[in-house]
């Protein structure tokens, strides 16, 4: 794939960038070089390689998944404008 000046202008328009004609001319070879690198990466045989999220094998330090109500219901309900039976009371909106 090759990038020309019209393509660079179109990309700039999509990105809402205002670039001069000199910048357009400078971007054409740069974008072509980037696309060349991408094409080279596409030629690499990765059939035996596992997909990675990170290069370093990291294990997440997980905590025990313990269900806890927090024992803060009364403190939270003190901030409510209206609380009834241990819940927030809200005005009826549907009749």
Order of alpha helices (4+ residues) and beta strands (2+ residues): alpha-alpha-alpha-beta-beta
